[in-house]
């Protein structure tokens, strides 16, 4: 569920205007959704069950990778007109 939260955060933070690096407003608007998926359903059960760092690291890494993939995916699908 941490990965799904990261994907939602990444899509929400994708810039909507030219010259904008990240859309913090949309990321904050969707923060209850991705925050609940990441914290309550991702990190919460891990912290309550074990004191190991590896599962916690996996959840944080999954969130970050999901957010990065979702944030960068529209960049790769955007077509640029070719000059011939």
Buried (B, 14 or more C-beta within 10 A) or exposed (E): BBBBBBBBBBBBBBBEEEEEEEBEEBBEEBBEBBBBBBBEBBBBEBEEEEEEEEBBEEBBEBBBBBBBBBBEBEEEEEEEEEEE
